[in-house]
Amino acid sequence: MAGLVRYFDLAGRGTTVATELRGAVATFLTMAYILFANPDILAAAGVPHDSAVACTAAAAGISCLLMGFYANFPLAMASGMGLNAILAYQIAPEAGSWQTAMGLIVLDGLLILILVLCGLREAVMRAIPRDLRRAIAVGIGLFVAFLGLVNARLVVVPVGTITLLSKNPGAVLPPVTYGSLRTPETAVALIGLILTACLLARRVRGAILLGILASTAIAFPFHVAQLPGALHPPSFANAFQANVRAALDLRLVPLLLAFLMVDFFDTLGTATAVAEQAELVDREGHIPRLHRILIVDALGASIGGLFGASSVTAYIESAAGVAEGARTGLHTIFVGLFFLLAIFAAPFAGIVPAAATAPALILVGFLMCGEIAMIDFAKLETAIPAFVTMVTLPLTYSISHGIGYGFITFTGLKMLSGKPREVHPLMYAVAAAFAAYFIWGKG
């Protein structure tokens, strides 16, 4: 035990083994949905479903262990939502097979690793003005809360909108509307939200974890949750099927570059949000050991491709563990061990329904939005791009697009205001890359 305290600097970061474990449980419970969501999405690309469950758990577990031991940071990893959809619905069909698509993911991770080792990815991170980084954290908080509202079915897409847009894509209609308490999932989520919020307001230790467990218990009489069926031996048939040689085809370069753009910036925003929430930044707002974090993240992409589980990336749900007090990589190691155990008992992870984790996501989003109070709204040349970032990130349902539009707005404002020298050269390069990607890319 003393060795753990020294290696992870638990005392220096004001935490304990018990706190890290409690935070890991909260993080894992909010992430466990990926064990089922990822296989369902990848099935559209032809990835065998049963093996995808075990491979998703294995890739997440290995990546979390790397992040915990090497980077000592409370940032859990798993197959990225959004990234897996891009692979299934865009890359795989054009690549010709899911194996070739996974080969592209392996190459994506290796290219990002090279950019990290060259110092480019970290340099870009440090070139971003602090208020923009805070806006990214707030935007991701709103994104997380929006995910929670959707999972709770408090926010739904109107049926009429779907029908009309299928006939007339140019129609102007409300994209979302309110749900109904007659829906069991909505009732469970709203009850859980009020209960968890009450626990937070009363400063109850472990409030978010207790809220998830209580919401799960409430879900049973509503028939929203159910006990798992029989367990089956795990299958790793999807592992090491990535066809890297086929992925080297020059015609696939545009697909690779498009995916690279998305993957490159997702973790920068997530790491910023979690670090700010955990108060693991220095006086300039920089994240210590960022270089190691980015190395592991790059390796995670390749690990995900090798296991046929899509790109593994940092998860904003780590903020649930941070909200419980987690501050070190020990938290991430515990999460990794939970994922490795889930290889053999994935059905048990499914006991916790999305309606039970939705309140946690909503309230974690609320906690992350506290950064908005630190943004200088009187400084319009930064505040307006910050606002664009905060708004577009959740409403485009894309971390990278929210960051990109914010960067483009920031550099454009500075140039037109006659202050081009106040912008770091890397910001110009990144804004130009985003603009090119949004015009000609696949995203």
C-alpha positions, 0 to 999 in steps of 0.5 A: 500500500505504501508503494502505491501511495508513493508511486501515484503521489496520492498524498501530494494530490490529496487523495487515497486508495479508497477515493481512487477506487470509488472514483473508478467505480463511478467512471466505469459505471458511466462508461460501461455502455460502450461494451454494448453500444460499440458492438452494435455500431460496428456491426453495421460495418460487418464486425462480428458482434459477440467478439466485439464485446470482449475485444472492446473490453480488452482494448479499453482495459489495456489502454487504461492500464497504460494511462494509469501506470505511464501517465498517472492521470485520472483519464479512462479510455475506451472505444470512442463514440463518434469515432466508431460511427465514422468508421462504421458508416463512412470509412468501412464502406469506402475501404471495402472491409472492416478489416481494412478500416481497422488497418486505417485506425492502426495507421492513424494511431501511429501517425498521431504518435509520431506527431506527439513524439515530434512535440507538435500535438503538445505544442498545439495544446499550449498554443491555445489561449486559456479562455478557449481551453476553458470554453472547450471544457465548458462545451464538453460539459454541455455535451456530456449533459446533452448526452445525459438528457438524450439517454434520459429521453428528456430530449428526443427527436420529434417523429414528424421532424424525421419523417419530413426531413427524409422527404425535404432535407432543407426544411426548417424544423425543431431538431429536438423536443421534450420527452414524456414522463409516461416513458419509463426511462424518462421517469427513472432518469428524472427521479434519479436526477433529483435524488443524485442532485440532492445528494450532491447538494448535501455534500454526501461523499460518493453522491454520483456513485450512490445516485447511479446505484439508486437509479439502477435499483429504481429501474427494476420496478419500471422494467428498465433494468433486468438481470443478465442471462447466461454468461458465454466464454469470451471470443477474440476472433476480431483481434489482430484482423486489421489489414494494415497492408490494404490500408496503405492504398493511396486511394484511402489517404483522404479517409485516413486524413479525415479520421486523423483530424477528428482523432487528433483534437478529441483528446485535447479537449477531453484532457483539458476538461478533466484536468481543469475539473481535477485542478491538475493544471499549473498556473498557466493552465498547462497539464503536467505530464501532458506528453505522456498522456498524449503518447498513451492516447495515440497508442490507444488508437492503434490498440483499438484498431488491432483488437477490431474495436475502433479507435480507443480514446480518452473518455470525458466520463472520467469526469464522473470519477474526478467528481468523486475525488479521483486525482491519479492514475490509480483511478484509471488502473482500477477502471482498466481492471474493471474492463478486463473483468468485463471480458468475462462478465460483460452482461453484468455491466449491462445491468446499469441502464442508460437511464440510470447513468443519465443523471450522472452525466447531466450533473457531471456536465453541470460541474464541468460548466463551472469553468464558464465563470472564469472566462473573461467575457469583457475581452470580446476577441476571445470571449466570442470564439469561446462562446462559439466553441461552447455552443457548437460543440454540443449542438454539432454533437462533435468535440472536434467540430466545436473546437474547429469552429472556435479556432477559426472564429478566434483567428479570423477575429484577430486578423480582422481586428488588426492584431494578427501577431497576438495569435500563435503561428500554430493556431493559424495552421490549425485553424486553416487545417480545420477549415480545409477539413470542414470544406473538403473532408469526410466529416 
